[in-house]
Amino acid sequence: MAELEPRNFLQPCLLLLLCETPDHGYELAARLRPMHDVDGDAGGIYRALRSLERQGLVRSEWHTSSTGPARRIYRVTDAGVHALDASVHGLNQTHAALHVFLERYGRLVASDGQGGGRHGGRTRTRARLGGVRSAGRTDGRVDRDGG
């Protein structure tokens, strides 16, 4: 399940953003926020960009400005576009698997809430699962409520 780890999702996110428009790291970090939780880890973004560059998936060049410091602008390469396509294929498979999982979990919780579930009630199921709650969330995040 390594493809579900956030560190493995960062690179496809950056490739997507760079396909939309070339940009520098600071702006990429701002554009990335709706897709990836990067708060407080700007260094991680720059490490990912350097890794993408070493892999030949992006290239960068310095742009100077008369109003501020020089900035390294990143652009996606043809190889980066192909890597993004492959990532999207994998993400679609992961999305389908997560959808099945969440539907099954929802049915389990619903049947437990009616007293007819295998685990003897919703409270018990939630306790067994560590109080994880994701029903109704659309941002892909999971709440922990203790129970």
QUILIN-V437363 format. One record per residue. N is the residue number from 1. RES is the residue in one small letter. SS is DSSP state (helix for helix, strand for strand, loop for the rest). PHI is phi in whole degrees, 0 to 359 (none if undefined). Layout:
BEGIN
N:RES:SS:PHI / N:RES:SS:PHI
END
This chain:
BEGIN
1:m:loop:none / 2:a:helix:300 / 3:e:helix:292 / 4:l:helix:274 / 5:e:loop:289 / 6:p:helix:303 / 7:r:helix:295 / 8:n:helix:274 / 9:f:helix:270 / 10:l:helix:298 / 11:q:helix:296 / 12:p:helix:299 / 13:c:helix:297 / 14:l:helix:296 / 15:l:helix:299 / 16:l:helix:300 / 17:l:helix:299 / 18:l:helix:287 / 19:c:helix:292 / 20:e:helix:293 / 21:t:loop:194 / 22:p:loop:299 / 23:d:strand:200 / 24:h:strand:260 / 25:g:helix:305 / 26:y:helix:298 / 27:e:helix:291 / 28:l:helix:300 / 29:a:helix:300 / 30:a:helix:293 / 31:r:helix:289 / 32:l:helix:284 / 33:r:loop:309 / 34:p:loop:293 / 35:m:loop:256 / 36:h:loop:213 / 37:d:loop:280 / 38:v:loop:245 / 39:d:loop:308 / 40:g:loop:80 / 41:d:loop:233 / 42:a:helix:298 / 43:g:helix:300 / 44:g:helix:296 / 45:i:helix:293 / 46:y:helix:293 / 47:r:helix:297 / 48:a:helix:295 / 49:l:helix:296 / 50:r:helix:296 / 51:s:helix:296 / 52:l:helix:300 / 53:e:helix:292 / 54:r:helix:299 / 55:q:loop:280 / 56:g:loop:80 / 57:l:loop:269 / 58:v:strand:223 / 59:r:strand:228 / 60:s:strand:224 / 61:e:strand:210 / 62:w:strand:278 / 63:h:strand:241 / 64:t:loop:263 / 65:s:loop:224 / 66:s:loop:283 / 67:t:loop:254 / 68:g:loop:195 / 69:p:loop:289 / 70:a:loop:295 / 71:r:strand:232 / 72:r:strand:274 / 73:i:strand:260 / 74:y:strand:257 / 75:r:strand:228 / 76:v:strand:282 / 77:t:loop:262 / 78:d:helix:301 / 79:a:helix:297 / 80:g:helix:294 / 81:v:helix:296 / 82:h:helix:295 / 83:a:helix:296 / 84:l:helix:297 / 85:d:helix:302 / 86:a:helix:295 / 87:s:helix:296 / 88:v:helix:297 / 89:h:helix:300 / 90:g:helix:296 / 91:l:helix:294 / 92:n:helix:296 / 93:q:helix:295 / 94:t:helix:296 / 95:h:helix:301 / 96:a:helix:297 / 97:a:helix:295 / 98:l:helix:295 / 99:h:helix:299 / 100:v:helix:298 / 101:f:helix:302 / 102:l:helix:294 / 103:e:helix:297 / 104:r:helix:295 / 105:y:helix:298 / 106:g:helix:300 / 107:r:helix:294 / 108:l:helix:298 / 109:v:helix:294 / 110:a:helix:296 / 111:s:helix:289 / 112:d:helix:292 / 113:g:helix:292 / 114:q:loop:268 / 115:g:loop:83 / 116:g:loop:255 / 117:g:loop:283 / 118:r:loop:293 / 119:h:loop:258 / 120:g:loop:77 / 121:g:loop:123 / 122:r:helix:298 / 123:t:helix:303 / 124:r:helix:294 / 125:t:helix:298 / 126:r:helix:295 / 127:a:helix:293 / 128:r:helix:297 / 129:l:loop:268 / 130:g:loop:75 / 131:g:loop:71 / 132:v:strand:285 / 133:r:strand:226 / 134:s:loop:230 / 135:a:loop:302 / 136:g:loop:88 / 137:r:loop:276 / 138:t:loop:244 / 139:d:loop:264 / 140:g:loop:79 / 141:r:loop:269 / 142:v:loop:242 / 143:d:strand:267 / 144:r:strand:244 / 145:d:loop:240 / 146:g:loop:73 / 147:g:loop:135
END
